Amino acid sequence: MTQNTDAWKAKGQYFTHRGHEIFWREEGREDAPTLLLIHGFPTASWDWQHVWPDLLKHYRLLTLDMIGFGYSAKPRDYAYSIKDQADIYDRLLASRRVSEFHILAHDYGDTVAQELIARDIERSGRPTLRSVCLLNGGLFPETHRRVRLQSLLLSPIGPLVALLTNKKKLSQSMSAVFGKQYPLDTETLDSMWDMLRLRHGERIMHKLIHYIPERIEHRERWVGALQTTKVPLKLIVGPIDPISGSHMASRYRELVPHPDVSELPGVGHYPQVQAPGAVTNCYFEFRDRLATACS
């Protein structure tokens, strides 16, 4: 493991979900507003390390590695789903006695956030969701452009592709979505590969990737959540991302009422890794406006 991933793990704890270990982290003043950070595919909560210190100055931070990711369990015989991942976050919020919270999400985590928004709309008796900020992700199935590895994992040879996944293939996929202005560096690649291969996580990628057809199946629920929620929404996008960049932001502006969108020039699929200062600046501006509106 690289030094920075070891440091991340050292500050975490575990709880059990359906008989499997889930890694989670909490840091910050108990009286500060709670911010729940939801990571993407195929990495882990470690992605948030670059924005963590600045966010920590203002918020109580909660995050975890979803089942199948990072330091959490990666069972081979398991029905992975977005709704199950949302259940894990609900359990974390309940265990930490969170009464109200905000969300910052990325990629796969955006879809989990959409499910949590839908639950917020449907049910009372839950912690109050105060705001949601989304980074690059497949919010709309019709604008999601898969990279080759994703398509292969979804194909009939998906299990074989997962078995043959190596650091070189991960590097090729990640380099393509990072772009040229803020390229993937060796340390970040090493950490991503370490997170993926823990407990042989690369071998279940073909199971985790089924979030893509799930987005199609549940489009009405998850896109509808963005369109009908009264919770303030913010979108921060790396526009050169070939998967969910400027074309996704354009669709967001078409479909979501009163769209609040910031595009970060030259940034790709991982804004929180590539341009953490720009992400936190945009996020703080968003939260400051909310505070002003409520005062």
Secondary structure, DSSP 4 states (H G I P E B T S, - for coil): --HHHHHHHHT-EEEEETTEEEEEEEES-TTSPEEEEE--SSS-GGGGGGTHHHHHTTSEEEEEPPTTSTTS---SS----HHHHHHHHHHHHHHTT-SEEEEEE-THHHHHHHHHHHHHHH-SSSPEEEEEEE-S--SSGGG----HHHHHHHSTTHHHHHHH--HHHHHHHHHHHH-SSSPPPHHHHHHHHHHHHGGGGGGGHHHHTTHHHHHHHTHHHHHHHHHH--S-EEEEE-TT-TTTSHHHHHHHHHHSSS--EEE-TT--S-HHHH-HHHHHHHHHHHHHHHHHHH-
